[in-house]
Amino acid sequence: MHLLVLSEAFYPETSGGAHVRWRFCQLAVERGHDVTVFTPHEKGLAKSATVDGVEIRRPFPVKPDSVPVYSPLAVVTRIAASVLFFVYLSWWLRDRDVDGLHSASHLTHWVGKALSMLYDMPLVSFIGYTPSVDADPSLSPQLLLERINFRFFMGQTVFCQTPSVKETIKRYTDGTVAVLHGILNQKRISDAVSSADRDQRRADFSVDESEKLLVYVGRLAPLKNPVGAIEVLSELPLEYTLAIVGDGDERETIKQAVREYGVEDRVRICGLLPHEEALETIAAADALVFPSHAESYGAVVFEALALNTTVFARPVGAVPAVDHPQLHVGSLDEFPRLISETTIESSDGLDTETLERFSMERYTNGLLGAFEEHTTRDTMIGGV
């Protein structure tokens, strides 16, 4: 099959959504399919490139680099850019054979729907986080856009990450809606475990076996709430140390919080680490602290569980829907009690069941299976 993928976030971006789309494309190519991705242009990137057999096209930007993605100005420029994408892709598709179209971003859903109707292609959509399922969703351009998407611009098959999102989408669309898990790179996680030296990693943080090492991994941004991890540490006994892995605009704010809470001797600010080193750090830790205010999936939570590391997480995104003995969910205020009352046993190796359950291989099987089902059905109908 030749698949066309539309996504606002893609390689080399490192967000969870970008990682999922990139890994799916890699695996689809490895299985013998042709994949062309259209994604916004960003400064410093080529407008056209082929990486690992995946053809990546970035015709133009969708917003100024300095503008946050969900600011009012960015929403306006992204909508305008989606119109340009539709015109551009309508021209690009005129003399090409494409077997299916996958839309994975809110601003590309209407483009995918229009193109699928114009060129009679099966469309498979993916929905990550949506404010539609918040307990008290506030009216916003994002919420309005998503509900319009759900009503008019979903594909014949729609995949999402949680049962609550599934039920919301089903109220709006006639398409098939299903939950599809998958975010973990099995090979990378397995390699990290095989190469990791847990004792050495803990020694790097000056933590011995009588002490407890907590880790925060993520962007240093207000939405991810890294300061919340420092607040939690300040309420725990002195044997707890916190390693902060990541970088971002809140780095100085974090340093200030460390001073204000008087935990300078118990916090290690590591900066941005290569993914393999971040995984090795998670594997060496006693627990991962996940204080994020909002999230779609929370890749690091599933990475930690696959690495047999206990997780303390706020109930955001897909986290509340996951049943796992090492996952403890509660409000940030509850974290110190949950951590203190939980018997955390260090365990080396992989949780293979979790790794397979949330693997990108499973996710890829689901998407490709949907395309193959539509292609087979269309062939049968065309042959009647």
Buried (B, 14 or more C-beta within 10 A) or exposed (E): BEBBBBBBBBBEBEEBBBBBBBBBBBBBBEEEBBBBBBBBBEEEBEEEEEBEEBBBBBBEBBBEEEBEEEEEEBBEBBBEBBEEBBEBBBEBBEEEEBBBBBBBBBBBBBBBBBBBEEBEBBBBBBBBBBBBBEEEBEEEBBBEBBBBBBEEBBBBBBBBBBEBBBEBBBEBBEBBBEBBBBBBBBEBBBBBBEEBEBEEBBEBBEBEEEBBBBBBBBBBBEEBBBBBBBBBBBBBEEEBBBBBBBBBEBBEBBBEBBEEBEBEEBBBBBEEBEBBBBBBBBBBBBBBBBBBEEBBBBBBBBBBBBBBBBBBBBEBBBBBBBEBEBBBBEEBEBBBEBBEEBEBEBEEEBBEEBBBBBBBBBBBBBBBEBBBBBBEEBEEEEEE
